[in-house]
């Protein structure tokens, strides 16, 4: 994927009020062909440092939609686009609880094709996002058997 940001390889995030759940559900199914305008990748995010996370999907190529829900069940949706200064991209989402989120993605791991981003909601809560075709591989620490979100002092297993 050298030089190109994967489909929804740029994503977004979201959040709501913090209620921690032990195990996130499996991510939404993505059914899209590489290099298709229907391309789809998983989006995972930490919202703040209290254990709240987001699981969703981004669809499109160079621009598209993002949707999903926070660990406390708040639905969020919005749009993303790539092609910014020095290869950056951005995403904006609105959640059912009225929160608005803005994220800038700035780094792509060439080995896994994972895009990393940071942003915040309209209340000042920080967000870290990971997305891409192999995002679970990127989030699996060496020597471990499963992926986990590094959300502050806690690690949240994802599958």
Secondary structure, 3 states (H helix, E strand, C coil): CCCCCCCCCCCCCCCCCCCCCCCCCCCCCCCCCCCCCCCEEEEEEEECCCCEEEEEEEEECCEEEEEEEECCCCEEEEEEECCCHHHCEEEEEEECCCCEEEEEEEEEECCCCEEEEEEEECCCCEEEEEEECCHHHHCCCCCCCCEEEEECCEEEEEC
